Amino acid sequence: MKPGNAWRNISKFNYSRGLLLMGFGAVVGLFLAAIGLFTAKGTSTLIVPPEDVALVNQQPIVRSDYLAQLRTLYDVDYEHATPQQRRKVLDDMIREELFVQRGTELDVASADPATRMAMVSAVEQQAATDAMTDLPNDEKLRRYYEAKKARYSSDGYMTARDIVFAAGAAQDALAAARAMTPEQAMAKFGAKESGKLSAQEFYFAADVHIGRRLALVAEALPNGAVSAPVTMPDGTHLIYMIKNVRPVPLDFDKAKAQILADYRRDSSQRMLAHEQIFLRERANILIAKDMQ
């Protein structure tokens, strides 16, 4: 064979091999692209991920939610559930997802007040999740405690009687009544007991039962004392204090559980406020001129 013919044969072989490799590379590229296309987030897939039990219009029903629902309804785990129980739970969750998706299509939330409130509540809970699961160290909690120390004390309570005299009762009669027992004062001057104080009245309840003005008067009385006359719309009141147990400040260790709860609540409120600011800043809100 002549050298020129041999060179041409080698060139043809190399050219054919190059075309073959290029074709193979194109097929591999298309295959990988197809995998990426069908597994990318937001695209359709025929494969249910292992962490889900179903896909409904590509929206997952999470396996952990399914197992929790099975436990809630039948108090069994997956291994001990019957096929009928498993199918019932799955069918119910698929039905719920279908109705939720249909409700979204119909924009039910914009018209139904209950749905709107539920959505608002869900967003609030989501925004507050981090705060409610936070575990602040003792240093943070102590700083919070010192800043709000007045909150943390035992509940004050009292045993007292609220005696009401007719409006315009004479001052000398009231002065005399203060030196008597409640029974003597009622018998002599026609006064009556309001009946608003319980046998053991907590400070916070006294505000509700007899009003803040009378409650403050009562809280200041020592055991066995009688208040000065207090004129109210229903008559003149004398508070006879039998026993007054005032609140006692709680130290950090005794109040720690309540401090943590308050810390989380306040943190949650701050996060909700920040969430509202964020949402308002990114929203396009137009307000009618007569409401501005």
BADRENDREN-278911 format. One line per 10 residues: number of its first residue (from 0); for each residue x, y, z of N, C-alpha, C. Coordinates in Angstrom, 2 decimals, always signed. Example, Ala and Ser with C-alpha at 12.3 -4.5 7.8 and 13.67 -1.06 7.14 Angstrom:
2
0	+13.19:-5.69:+7.80:+12.30:-4.50:+7.80:+13.20:-3.30:+7.80  +12.85:-2.25:+7.08:+13.67:-1.06:+7.14:+12.90:+0.03:+7.87 $
END
This chain:
292
0	+0.86:-1.19:+0.00:+0.00:+0.00:+0.00:+0.89:+1.23:+0.00  +0.46:+2.18:-0.86:+1.24:+3.40:-0.93:+1.08:+4.21:+0.35  +2.15:+4.96:+0.75:+2.07:+5.77:+1.97:+0.93:+6.76:+1.94  +0.63:+7.34:+0.81:-0.46:+8.32:+0.75:-1.80:+7.69:+1.04  -2.00:+6.45:+0.48:-3.29:+5.77:+0.74:-3.42:+5.40:+2.21  -2.34:+4.97:+2.82:-2.38:+4.60:+4.24:-2.73:+5.80:+5.09  -2.16:+6.94:+4.78:-2.45:+8.17:+5.55:-3.91:+8.57:+5.43  -4.44:+8.39:+4.18:-5.87:+8.74:+3.99:-6.77:+7.80:+4.78  -6.40:+6.53:+4.84:-7.23:+5.56:+5.59:-7.22:+5.88:+7.08  -6.03:+6.26:+7.60:-5.94:+6.61:+9.02:-6.75:+7.86:+9.31 $
10	-6.72:+8.83:+8.43:-7.47:+10.08:+8.62:-8.96:+9.79:+8.64  -9.41:+8.91:+7.69:-10.85:+8.58:+7.68:-11.25:+7.89:+8.98  -10.40:+7.02:+9.51:-10.70:+6.31:+10.75:-10.81:+7.29:+11.93  -9.84:+8.18:+11.99:-9.85:+9.17:+13.08:-11.07:+10.08:+12.99  -11.45:+10.43:+11.78:-12.63:+11.30:+11.58:-13.90:+10.58:+12.02  -14.02:+9.30:+11.65:-15.21:+8.52:+12.02:-15.28:+8.33:+13.53  -14.09:+8.06:+14.13:-14.07:+7.88:+15.57:-14.45:+9.18:+16.29  -14.01:+10.31:+15.76:-14.36:+11.61:+16.35:-15.85:+11.86:+16.28  -16.47:+11.54:+15.11:-17.92:+11.73:+14.99:-18.66:+10.84:+15.98  -18.14:+9.59:+16.13:-18.79:+8.66:+17.05:-18.72:+9.17:+18.49 $
20	-17.55:+9.66:+18.88:-17.39:+10.17:+20.24:-18.24:+11.42:+20.46  -18.31:+12.27:+19.45:-19.16:+13.46:+19.56:-20.62:+13.07:+19.72  -21.05:+12.08:+18.96:-22.44:+11.64:+19.07:-22.73:+11.04:+20.43  -21.76:+10.22:+20.90:-21.94:+9.63:+22.23:-21.99:+10.71:+23.31  -21.12:+11.71:+23.19:-21.12:+12.81:+24.17:-22.43:+13.58:+24.14  -22.99:+13.77:+22.96:-24.27:+14.48:+22.86:-25.39:+13.71:+23.54  -25.38:+12.37:+23.35:-26.42:+11.54:+23.96:-26.30:+11.59:+25.49  -25.06:+11.48:+25.98:-24.84:+11.55:+27.43:-25.28:+12.90:+27.98  -24.95:+13.97:+27.25:-25.35:+15.32:+27.68:-26.86:+15.46:+27.74  -27.56:+14.95:+26.71:-29.02:+15.02:+26.72:-29.61:+14.21:+27.87 $
30	-29.00:+13.06:+28.15:-29.48:+12.22:+29.25:-29.33:+12.94:+30.59  -28.16:+13.53:+30.81:-27.94:+14.26:+32.05:-28.85:+15.47:+32.15  -29.07:+16.15:+31.05:-29.97:+17.30:+31.06:-31.39:+16.88:+31.41  -31.80:+15.70:+30.88:-33.14:+15.21:+31.19:-33.29:+14.89:+32.67  -32.23:+14.29:+33.24:-32.26:+14.00:+34.68:-32.39:+15.29:+35.47  -31.60:+16.28:+35.11:-31.68:+17.56:+35.80:-33.02:+18.22:+35.64  -33.58:+18.09:+34.44:-34.88:+18.72:+34.19:-35.98:+18.11:+35.03  -35.98:+16.79:+35.13:-37.08:+16.13:+35.84:-36.86:+16.01:+37.32  -35.69:+16.35:+37.81:-35.46:+16.32:+39.26:-35.29:+17.70:+39.84  -35.27:+18.74:+39.01:-35.11:+20.11:+39.53:-36.34:+20.50:+40.31 $
40	-36.13:+21.36:+41.32:-37.24:+21.84:+42.14:-38.23:+22.61:+41.29  -39.49:+22.33:+41.46:-40.52:+23.04:+40.73:-40.90:+22.38:+39.41  -40.24:+21.28:+39.06:-40.57:+20.59:+37.83:-41.28:+19.29:+38.15  -41.95:+18.73:+37.13:-42.70:+17.50:+37.32:-41.74:+16.32:+37.42  -42.13:+15.36:+38.18:-41.34:+14.14:+38.31:-42.29:+12.97:+38.50  -41.84:+11.81:+38.07:-42.63:+10.59:+38.25:-42.14:+9.78:+39.43  -41.18:+10.32:+40.16:-40.59:+9.61:+41.30:-40.95:+10.33:+42.59  -41.49:+9.59:+43.56:-41.81:+10.17:+44.87:-40.54:+10.11:+45.72  -40.06:+11.25:+46.22:-38.85:+11.25:+47.06:-39.05:+10.39:+48.30  -37.98:+9.84:+48.82:-38.11:+8.93:+49.99:-38.67:+9.61:+51.23 $
50	-38.52:+10.94:+51.35:-39.04:+11.63:+52.55:-40.54:+11.92:+52.45  -41.15:+11.60:+51.31:-42.58:+11.84:+51.11:-43.31:+10.53:+50.91  -44.64:+10.56:+51.11:-45.47:+9.38:+50.83:-46.28:+9.56:+49.56  -46.38:+10.78:+49.07:-47.12:+11.04:+47.84:-46.80:+12.44:+47.34  -47.05:+12.66:+46.07:-46.99:+13.98:+45.46:-48.34:+14.27:+44.85  -48.91:+15.39:+45.18:-50.21:+15.79:+44.64:-49.98:+17.06:+43.83  -50.02:+16.91:+42.52:-49.66:+18.04:+41.64:-48.30:+18.60:+42.03  -47.38:+17.66:+42.29:-45.99:+17.96:+42.65:-45.84:+18.56:+44.05  -46.93:+18.67:+44.80:-46.84:+19.12:+46.19:-46.71:+17.91:+47.09  -45.67:+17.87:+47.93:-45.41:+16.65:+48.71:-46.33:+16.49:+49.91 $
60	-46.66:+15.25:+50.19:-47.24:+14.89:+51.48:-46.11:+14.21:+52.25  -45.63:+14.88:+53.27:-44.41:+14.47:+53.95:-44.65:+13.21:+54.77  -43.69:+12.31:+54.73:-43.81:+11.04:+55.43:-43.99:+11.22:+56.94  -43.25:+12.17:+57.52:-43.36:+12.38:+58.95:-44.77:+12.86:+59.34  -45.38:+13.69:+58.48:-46.76:+14.13:+58.74:-47.73:+12.96:+58.63  -47.49:+12.10:+57.66:-48.34:+10.92:+57.48:-48.27:+10.02:+58.71  -47.06:+9.77:+59.20:-46.91:+8.90:+60.37:-47.53:+9.53:+61.62  -47.41:+10.85:+61.73:-48.02:+11.53:+62.87:-49.55:+11.45:+62.80  -50.09:+11.58:+61.60:-51.55:+11.48:+61.43:-52.04:+10.08:+61.73  -51.26:+9.10:+61.32:-51.62:+7.70:+61.61:-51.65:+7.47:+63.11 $
70	-50.65:+8.01:+63.80:-50.58:+7.88:+65.25:-51.76:+8.60:+65.92  -52.10:+9.78:+65.43:-53.18:+10.56:+66.02:-54.52:+9.87:+65.88  -54.80:+9.33:+64.69:-56.11:+8.73:+64.43:-56.27:+7.34:+65.05  -55.22:+6.52:+64.97:-55.38:+5.12:+65.36:-54.46:+4.70:+66.50  -53.58:+5.59:+66.95:-52.66:+5.30:+68.04:-51.82:+4.06:+67.74  -51.34:+3.96:+66.50:-50.45:+2.87:+66.09:-49.34:+3.44:+65.22  -48.21:+2.71:+65.16:-47.18:+3.11:+64.22:-47.44:+2.42:+62.88  -46.58:+2.71:+61.90:-46.83:+2.19:+60.55:-46.83:+0.66:+60.52  -45.88:+0.06:+61.25:-45.75:-1.40:+61.22:-46.98:-2.10:+61.77  -47.65:-1.49:+62.74:-48.80:-2.14:+63.37:-50.14:-1.68:+62.81 $
80	-50.13:-0.77:+61.86:-51.38:-0.31:+61.25:-51.84:-1.31:+60.20  -53.14:-1.44:+60.08:-53.69:-2.32:+59.05:-53.61:-1.62:+57.69  -53.67:-2.40:+56.61:-53.68:-1.77:+55.27:-54.83:-0.78:+55.11  -55.98:-1.10:+55.70:-57.13:-0.19:+55.61:-56.84:+1.14:+56.33  -56.20:+1.06:+57.50:-55.86:+2.27:+58.23:-54.85:+3.12:+57.45  -53.84:+2.46:+56.90:-52.85:+3.18:+56.11:-53.49:+3.89:+54.93  -54.35:+3.16:+54.21:-54.99:+3.74:+53.03:-55.92:+4.87:+53.41  -56.65:+4.71:+54.53:-57.59:+5.75:+54.96:-56.85:+7.06:+55.26  -55.74:+6.96:+55.99:-54.98:+8.17:+56.33:-54.42:+8.82:+55.07  -53.85:+8.01:+54.17:-53.29:+8.56:+52.95:-54.36:+9.21:+52.09 $
90	-55.51:+8.55:+51.95:-56.60:+9.12:+51.15:-57.09:+10.43:+51.75  -57.19:+10.49:+53.07:-57.64:+11.73:+53.71:-56.64:+12.86:+53.49  -55.34:+12.56:+53.55:-54.34:+13.60:+53.36:-54.29:+14.06:+51.91  -54.49:+13.13:+50.97:-54.56:+13.52:+49.56:-55.78:+14.39:+49.31  -56.92:+13.99:+49.90:-58.13:+14.80:+49.75:-57.93:+16.21:+50.29  -57.29:+16.31:+51.47:-57.04:+17.62:+52.07:-56.17:+18.47:+51.16  -55.10:+17.87:+50.62:-54.21:+18.64:+49.74:-54.93:+19.08:+48.46  -55.77:+18.22:+47.91:-56.53:+18.60:+46.71:-57.46:+19.78:+47.00  -58.12:+19.74:+48.15:-59.04:+20.83:+48.49:-58.28:+22.11:+48.81  -57.12:+21.99:+49.44:-56.31:+23.19:+49.69:-55.87:+23.82:+48.38 $
100	-55.41:+22.97:+47.44:-54.98:+23.50:+46.14:-56.15:+24.13:+45.39  -57.32:+23.49:+45.47:-58.49:+24.07:+44.80:-58.90:+25.38:+45.46  -58.79:+25.43:+46.79:-59.09:+26.67:+47.49:-58.15:+27.79:+47.08  -56.88:+27.44:+46.85:-55.92:+28.44:+46.39:-56.29:+28.93:+45.00  -56.70:+28.00:+44.11:-57.12:+28.39:+42.77:-58.32:+29.34:+42.81  -59.25:+29.06:+43.70:-60.45:+29.90:+43.82:-60.22:+31.14:+44.66  -59.04:+31.26:+45.26:-58.70:+32.39:+46.12:-59.69:+32.49:+47.28  -59.97:+31.33:+47.90:-60.93:+31.29:+49.00:-60.50:+32.20:+50.14  -59.20:+32.27:+50.38:-58.71:+33.04:+51.52:-59.10:+34.51:+51.46  -59.23:+35.04:+50.25:-59.56:+36.45:+50.13:-61.00:+36.75:+50.50 $
110	-61.86:+35.71:+50.50:-63.28:+35.95:+50.75:-63.76:+35.38:+52.08  -63.10:+34.37:+52.59:-63.57:+33.69:+53.80:-62.82:+34.20:+55.02  -63.50:+34.86:+55.95:-62.81:+35.43:+57.13:-62.09:+34.38:+57.96  -62.71:+33.21:+58.14:-62.08:+32.17:+58.96:-60.78:+31.70:+58.34  -60.78:+31.55:+57.02:-59.57:+31.12:+56.32:-58.49:+32.18:+56.42  -58.88:+33.43:+56.27:-57.91:+34.52:+56.38:-57.28:+34.55:+57.76  -58.10:+34.38:+58.80:-57.57:+34.39:+60.16:-56.63:+33.20:+60.40  -56.99:+32.05:+59.83:-56.13:+30.88:+59.98:-54.78:+31.10:+59.30  -54.80:+31.74:+58.14:-53.56:+32.01:+57.43:-52.70:+33.02:+58.18  -53.34:+34.04:+58.73:-52.61:+35.03:+59.52:-51.97:+34.36:+60.74 $
120	-52.75:+33.51:+61.40:-52.25:+32.80:+62.58:-51.06:+31.90:+62.21  -51.15:+31.23:+61.07:-50.07:+30.35:+60.64:-48.79:+31.14:+60.37  -48.91:+32.30:+59.74:-47.74:+33.13:+59.46:-47.14:+33.66:+60.76  -48.01:+34.06:+61.69:-47.52:+34.54:+62.99:-46.76:+33.44:+63.73  -47.31:+32.24:+63.73:-46.65:+31.13:+64.41:-45.32:+30.80:+63.76  -45.29:+30.86:+62.41:-44.04:+30.59:+61.71:-42.98:+31.63:+62.06  -43.41:+32.90:+62.11:-42.48:+33.99:+62.41:-41.94:+33.87:+63.84  -42.76:+33.33:+64.74:-42.37:+33.27:+66.16:-41.71:+31.96:+66.55  -41.56:+31.03:+65.59:-41.04:+29.71:+65.91:-39.66:+29.78:+66.54  -38.75:+30.56:+65.95:-37.39:+30.63:+66.47:-37.37:+31.15:+67.90 $
130	-38.19:+32.18:+68.16:-38.22:+32.75:+69.50:-38.75:+31.75:+70.52  -39.77:+30.99:+70.14:-40.39:+30.08:+71.09:-39.54:+28.83:+71.36  -38.57:+28.55:+70.48:-37.70:+27.39:+70.70:-36.31:+27.79:+71.16  -36.09:+29.09:+71.31:-34.78:+29.57:+71.73:-34.48:+29.14:+73.17  -33.23:+28.80:+73.44:-32.80:+28.43:+74.79:-31.71:+29.42:+75.22  -32.11:+30.59:+75.71:-31.11:+31.58:+76.12:-30.35:+31.09:+77.35  -29.10:+31.50:+77.46:-28.32:+31.11:+78.63:-28.72:+31.94:+79.84  -28.21:+31.54:+81.00:-28.58:+32.21:+82.25:-28.19:+33.68:+82.26  -27.11:+34.02:+81.57:-26.68:+35.42:+81.56:-27.74:+36.30:+80.90  -28.28:+35.84:+79.79:-29.33:+36.60:+79.11:-30.58:+36.69:+79.99 $
140	-30.94:+35.56:+80.59:-32.14:+35.54:+81.42:-31.98:+36.44:+82.66  -30.79:+36.46:+83.23:-30.57:+37.32:+84.40:-30.68:+38.80:+84.04  -30.15:+39.17:+82.87:-30.28:+40.56:+82.44:-31.76:+40.91:+82.24  -32.49:+39.99:+81.66:-33.93:+40.21:+81.46:-34.64:+40.32:+82.81  -34.27:+39.45:+83.75:-34.87:+39.44:+85.08:-34.61:+40.76:+85.80  -33.38:+41.25:+85.74:-33.03:+42.50:+86.43:-33.79:+43.68:+85.84  -34.01:+43.64:+84.53:-34.71:+44.75:+83.87:-36.21:+44.76:+84.19  -36.76:+43.59:+84.53:-38.20:+43.49:+84.75:-38.50:+42.83:+86.10  -37.68:+43.13:+87.08:-37.75:+42.45:+88.37:-39.10:+42.60:+89.06  -39.77:+43.73:+88.84:-41.05:+43.98:+89.51:-42.11:+42.95:+89.11 $
150	-41.92:+42.29:+87.98:-42.90:+41.29:+87.54:-42.92:+40.05:+88.43  -41.78:+39.76:+89.03:-41.61:+38.44:+89.62:-41.72:+38.49:+91.14  -42.88:+38.09:+91.60:-43.16:+38.05:+93.04:-44.27:+37.04:+93.27  -44.41:+36.63:+94.52:-45.52:+35.74:+94.87:-46.83:+36.52:+94.75  -47.93:+35.79:+94.65:-49.24:+36.44:+94.54:-49.67:+37.00:+95.89  -49.97:+38.30:+95.93:-50.54:+38.86:+97.14:-52.02:+38.51:+97.26  -52.48:+38.33:+98.48:-53.91:+38.06:+98.68:-54.35:+38.65:+100.01  -55.65:+38.79:+100.18:-56.19:+39.41:+101.38:-57.50:+38.75:+101.78  -57.79:+38.87:+103.06:-59.13:+38.54:+103.56:-59.69:+39.85:+104.11  -60.71:+40.37:+103.46:-61.24:+41.69:+103.83:-62.74:+41.73:+103.57 $
160	-63.38:+42.77:+104.15:-64.82:+42.96:+103.94:-65.06:+44.39:+103.47  -65.89:+44.50:+102.47:-66.21:+45.80:+101.87:-67.62:+46.19:+102.30  -67.73:+47.16:+103.22:-69.02:+47.59:+103.77:-69.42:+48.91:+103.11  -70.63:+48.95:+102.60:-71.11:+50.12:+101.84:-72.17:+50.86:+102.65  -71.97:+52.17:+102.83:-72.93:+53.04:+103.51:-73.66:+53.89:+102.46  -74.83:+54.36:+102.85:-75.62:+55.17:+101.93:-74.85:+56.43:+101.55  -75.08:+56.91:+100.32:-74.43:+58.13:+99.88:-74.78:+59.28:+100.81  -73.81:+60.08:+101.14:-74.05:+61.22:+102.02:-74.09:+60.87:+103.48  -73.59:+59.69:+103.85:-73.58:+59.28:+105.27:-72.76:+60.29:+106.08  -73.22:+60.58:+107.29:-72.56:+61.57:+108.14:-71.15:+61.12:+108.50 $
170	-70.25:+62.10:+108.57:-68.86:+61.80:+108.86:-68.68:+61.21:+110.26  -69.47:+61.72:+111.23:-69.34:+61.18:+112.58:-69.81:+59.73:+112.65  -70.82:+59.41:+111.83:-71.29:+58.03:+111.78:-70.23:+57.13:+111.17  -69.58:+57.60:+110.13:-68.52:+56.81:+109.50:-67.34:+56.65:+110.44  -67.01:+57.70:+111.16:-65.91:+57.62:+112.12:-66.22:+56.60:+113.20  -67.48:+56.60:+113.65:-67.88:+55.63:+114.67:-67.85:+54.22:+114.12  -68.26:+54.06:+112.87:-68.28:+52.74:+112.24:-66.89:+52.15:+112.12  -65.89:+52.98:+111.96:-64.52:+52.50:+111.81:-64.01:+51.85:+113.11  -64.66:+52.21:+114.23:-64.25:+51.63:+115.52:-65.06:+50.40:+115.87  -66.01:+50.03:+115.00:-66.88:+48.89:+115.26:-66.46:+47.71:+114.38 $
180	-67.09:+46.57:+114.65:-66.96:+45.43:+113.76:-67.89:+45.65:+112.57  -67.68:+44.97:+111.47:-68.59:+45.13:+110.33:-70.05:+44.84:+110.71  -70.28:+43.81:+111.53:-71.65:+43.48:+111.92:-72.29:+44.61:+112.72  -71.52:+45.20:+113.64:-72.05:+46.31:+114.45:-72.35:+47.52:+113.58  -71.46:+47.83:+112.63:-71.65:+48.98:+111.76:-72.89:+48.79:+110.88  -73.08:+47.60:+110.37:-74.25:+47.35:+109.51:-75.53:+47.44:+110.33  -75.52:+46.91:+111.57:-76.71:+46.94:+112.41:-77.05:+48.36:+112.85  -76.05:+49.16:+113.20:-76.30:+50.49:+113.74:-76.62:+51.53:+112.67  -75.95:+51.44:+111.49:-76.09:+52.50:+110.48:-76.76:+52.04:+109.19  -77.28:+50.84:+109.19:-78.00:+50.36:+108.00:-77.10:+50.12:+106.80 $
190	-75.81:+49.91:+107.04:-74.90:+49.64:+105.94:-75.08:+48.20:+105.46  -74.47:+47.88:+104.33:-74.56:+46.52:+103.80:-73.21:+46.10:+103.23  -73.00:+44.82:+103.15:-71.76:+44.30:+102.58:-71.90:+44.20:+101.07  -70.88:+44.63:+100.33:-70.97:+44.59:+98.86:-71.00:+43.16:+98.34  -70.34:+42.24:+99.05:-70.31:+40.85:+98.59:-69.41:+40.61:+97.40  -68.58:+41.59:+97.05:-67.72:+41.46:+95.88:-66.37:+40.82:+96.18  -66.00:+40.75:+97.43:-64.71:+40.17:+97.81:-64.90:+38.72:+98.25  -64.03:+37.85:+97.74:-64.09:+36.44:+98.15:-63.36:+36.26:+99.47  -63.46:+35.07:+100.06:-62.84:+34.81:+101.35:-61.33:+34.98:+101.30  -60.72:+34.60:+100.17:-59.28:+34.84:+99.95:-59.15:+35.53:+98.61 $
200	-59.05:+36.83:+98.65:-59.06:+37.64:+97.43:-57.63:+37.95:+96.99  -57.25:+37.46:+95.82:-55.94:+37.77:+95.27:-55.91:+39.22:+94.77  -54.75:+39.83:+94.83:-54.63:+41.23:+94.44:-55.15:+41.45:+93.02  -54.75:+40.57:+92.10:-55.15:+40.78:+90.71:-56.66:+40.66:+90.53  -57.29:+39.83:+91.38:-58.74:+39.67:+91.29:-59.47:+40.85:+91.92  -58.89:+41.45:+92.96:-59.53:+42.59:+93.61:-59.71:+43.74:+92.63  -58.75:+43.92:+91.73:-58.89:+44.96:+90.70:-60.17:+44.77:+89.90  -60.47:+43.52:+89.62:-61.66:+43.22:+88.81:-62.93:+43.34:+89.64  -62.89:+42.85:+90.86:-64.10:+42.76:+91.68:-64.55:+44.09:+92.28  -63.61:+44.88:+92.79:-64.02:+46.13:+93.45:-63.44:+47.38:+92.77 $
210	-62.69:+47.17:+91.69:-62.13:+48.31:+90.97:-60.76:+48.69:+91.51  -59.98:+49.33:+90.66:-58.60:+49.65:+91.03:-58.52:+50.61:+92.21  -59.41:+51.56:+92.29:-59.33:+52.56:+93.37:-59.48:+51.91:+94.74  -60.51:+51.11:+94.94:-60.72:+50.43:+96.21:-59.65:+49.37:+96.46  -59.19:+48.71:+95.38:-58.17:+47.69:+95.54:-56.87:+48.29:+96.08  -56.50:+49.46:+95.58:-55.29:+50.12:+96.08:-55.43:+50.48:+97.56  -56.62:+50.94:+97.94:-56.87:+51.26:+99.35:-56.71:+50.01:+100.21  -57.28:+48.91:+99.74:-57.23:+47.66:+100.50:-55.80:+47.14:+100.61  -55.04:+47.18:+99.51:-53.68:+46.66:+99.51:-52.78:+47.39:+100.50  -53.08:+48.64:+100.78:-52.24:+49.45:+101.69:-52.56:+49.21:+103.16 $
220	-53.66:+48.50:+103.46:-54.08:+48.33:+104.86:-53.31:+47.21:+105.55  -52.88:+47.43:+106.78:-52.29:+46.34:+107.56:-53.40:+45.46:+108.16  -53.01:+44.35:+108.73:-53.98:+43.45:+109.36:-54.75:+44.19:+110.45  -56.08:+44.01:+110.46:-56.93:+44.57:+111.51:-57.30:+46.03:+111.31  -56.83:+46.68:+110.25:-57.12:+48.10:+110.04:-58.42:+48.29:+109.26  -58.97:+49.50:+109.38:-60.17:+49.90:+108.62:-59.79:+51.12:+107.80  -60.21:+51.13:+106.57:-59.83:+52.23:+105.69:-60.58:+53.52:+106.03  -60.07:+54.62:+105.53:-60.83:+55.87:+105.55:-62.00:+55.72:+104.60  -63.06:+56.50:+104.77:-64.21:+56.41:+103.86:-63.81:+56.70:+102.42  -64.34:+55.90:+101.50:-64.07:+56.07:+100.06:-65.41:+56.25:+99.37 $
230	-65.62:+57.43:+98.81:-66.89:+57.72:+98.14:-66.87:+57.17:+96.72  -67.88:+56.35:+96.43:-68.02:+55.73:+95.11:-69.44:+56.00:+94.61  -69.72:+55.77:+93.36:-71.07:+56.02:+92.83:-72.19:+55.29:+93.58  -71.88:+54.11:+94.15:-72.92:+53.34:+94.82:-73.00:+53.63:+96.32  -72.19:+54.55:+96.83:-72.22:+54.89:+98.26:-70.81:+55.07:+98.80  -70.70:+55.11:+100.12:-69.40:+55.29:+100.77:-68.93:+53.95:+101.33  -67.67:+53.61:+101.01:-67.14:+52.30:+101.35:-66.14:+52.40:+102.51  -66.20:+51.39:+103.39:-65.16:+51.16:+104.38:-64.63:+49.74:+104.16  -63.31:+49.63:+104.03:-62.69:+48.31:+103.86:-62.15:+47.86:+105.22  -62.65:+46.76:+105.72:-62.18:+46.17:+106.97:-61.18:+45.06:+106.62 $
240	-59.90:+45.30:+106.91:-58.88:+44.33:+106.56:-58.67:+43.33:+107.70  -58.91:+42.07:+107.41:-58.71:+41.01:+108.40:-57.28:+40.46:+108.29  -56.85:+40.16:+107.07:-55.50:+39.64:+106.85:-55.02:+40.09:+105.48  -53.83:+40.65:+105.45:-53.26:+41.14:+104.19:-51.88:+40.50:+103.99  -51.78:+39.61:+103.01:-50.51:+38.95:+102.70:-49.97:+39.58:+101.42  -48.99:+40.44:+101.58:-48.47:+41.19:+100.44:-47.54:+40.33:+99.58  -47.39:+40.67:+98.30:-46.49:+39.92:+97.42:-45.05:+39.97:+97.93  -44.33:+38.86:+97.73:-42.93:+38.77:+98.12:-42.10:+38.58:+96.85  -41.08:+39.41:+96.63:-40.24:+39.26:+95.42:-39.63:+37.86:+95.34  -39.59:+37.29:+94.14:-38.99:+35.97:+93.92:-37.57:+36.13:+93.39 $
250	-36.66:+35.31:+93.88:-35.30:+35.38:+93.34:-35.25:+34.70:+91.98  -34.11:+34.81:+91.31:-33.98:+34.33:+89.93:-34.30:+32.84:+89.80  -33.76:+32.04:+90.69:-33.93:+30.59:+90.58:-35.40:+30.18:+90.71  -36.11:+30.80:+91.64:-37.52:+30.44:+91.83:-38.40:+30.91:+90.67  -37.99:+32.00:+90.03:-38.81:+32.58:+88.96:-38.33:+32.18:+87.57  -37.32:+31.30:+87.49:-36.65:+31.05:+86.21:-37.61:+30.56:+85.12  -38.51:+29.65:+85.46:-39.44:+29.13:+84.46:-40.31:+30.25:+83.88  -40.81:+31.12:+84.74:-41.64:+32.23:+84.28:-40.80:+33.25:+83.50  -39.56:+33.45:+83.93:-38.67:+34.38:+83.22:-38.43:+33.89:+81.80  -38.18:+32.59:+81.64:-37.96:+32.03:+80.31:-39.20:+32.19:+79.44 $
260	-40.38:+31.91:+80.00:-41.63:+32.06:+79.24:-41.83:+33.51:+78.81  -41.58:+34.45:+79.73:-41.74:+35.87:+79.39:-40.71:+36.31:+78.36  -39.48:+35.82:+78.51:-38.41:+36.16:+77.56:-38.80:+35.71:+76.16  -39.30:+34.48:+76.04:-39.71:+33.96:+74.73:-40.90:+34.75:+74.18  -41.85:+35.07:+75.05:-43.02:+35.82:+74.58:-42.61:+37.19:+74.05  -41.76:+37.89:+74.79:-41.33:+39.20:+74.34:-40.50:+39.11:+73.06  -39.66:+38.08:+72.96:-38.87:+37.88:+71.74:-39.79:+37.60:+70.55  -40.81:+36.80:+70.80:-41.78:+36.48:+69.76:-42.49:+37.74:+69.27  -42.89:+38.59:+70.19:-43.56:+39.83:+69.81:-42.65:+40.73:+68.99  -41.35:+40.78:+69.37:-40.40:+41.57:+68.59:-40.25:+41.01:+67.17 $
270	-40.18:+39.70:+67.05:-40.03:+39.08:+65.74:-41.25:+39.33:+64.87  -42.44:+39.28:+65.48:-43.67:+39.57:+64.73:-43.68:+41.01:+64.25  -43.20:+41.91:+65.10:-43.14:+43.32:+64.70:-42.18:+43.51:+63.54  -41.02:+42.84:+63.60:-40.06:+42.94:+62.50:-40.63:+42.33:+61.22  -41.35:+41.21:+61.35:-41.97:+40.57:+60.19:-42.98:+41.51:+59.54  -43.76:+42.20:+60.35:-44.74:+43.14:+59.81:-44.05:+44.29:+59.08  -42.98:+44.81:+59.68:-42.24:+45.89:+59.03:-41.68:+45.42:+57.69  -41.09:+44.22:+57.67:-40.54:+43.67:+56.44:-41.61:+43.53:+55.36  -42.76:+42.97:+55.73:-43.83:+42.76:+54.75:-44.38:+44.09:+54.22  -44.52:+45.07:+55.10:-45.02:+46.37:+54.66:-44.03:+47.08:+53.74 $
280	-42.74:+46.93:+54.04:-41.73:+47.61:+53.23:-41.66:+47.05:+51.81  -41.89:+45.76:+51.66:-41.78:+45.17:+50.33:-43.12:+45.18:+49.58  -44.19:+45.57:+50.27:-45.52:+45.59:+49.64:-45.80:+46.94:+49.00  -46.65:+46.92:+48.01:-47.14:+48.15:+47.38:-48.52:+48.44:+47.94  -48.58:+49.32:+48.93:-49.82:+49.60:+49.65:-50.32:+50.99:+49.28  -51.52:+51.06:+48.77:-52.16:+52.33:+48.44:-53.34:+52.54:+49.37  -53.40:+53.70:+49.99:-54.46:+54.01:+50.96:-55.32:+55.14:+50.43  -56.64:+54.98:+50.55:-57.56:+56.00:+50.07:-57.26:+57.35:+50.74  -57.46:+58.41:+49.98:-57.12:+59.74:+50.48:-57.87:+60.08:+51.76  -59.15:+59.66:+51.85:-59.92:+60.02:+53.05:-59.50:+59.21:+54.27 $
290	-58.62:+58.21:+54.08:-58.15:+57.41:+55.20:-56.71:+57.75:+55.58  -56.12:+58.65:+54.84:-54.72:+58.99:+55.11:-54.61:+60.01:+56.25 $
END
